[in-house]
Amino acid sequence: MQFVVLGFGGFAPGCVALSSADAATTVWDGALTPGALVGGLSSVALVEAQDLDAVTESLAGLAGAFEVRPAEPR
C-alpha cells in the first residue's frame, strides 16, 4: 500500500524537499497564480508500507509535523 507523507518543517526519510513557497505556482481550474496554495509545506514522500502504523512508526522522533494520506491510484 502506498502513502503520501507531507512534511511541514521536517523531512521524512526518502522525501523530496520542496523549494520555497515563493517559487511555487498554483494552478486552480486552469488559471495560474504565483505562490503556494498551502504555506509551510516543506517536503513530500511517497512511502510503500504495510499499513498506516508502519508509516507513523517511521516518522516517530523526527522534527517537524507530518500529514499522512493513503495514495489514490489514478
Secondary structure, 3 states (H helix, E strand, C coil): CEEEEEEECCCCCCCEECCCHHHCEEEECCEEEECCCCCCCCEEEEEECCCHHHHHHHHCCCCCEEEEEECCCC
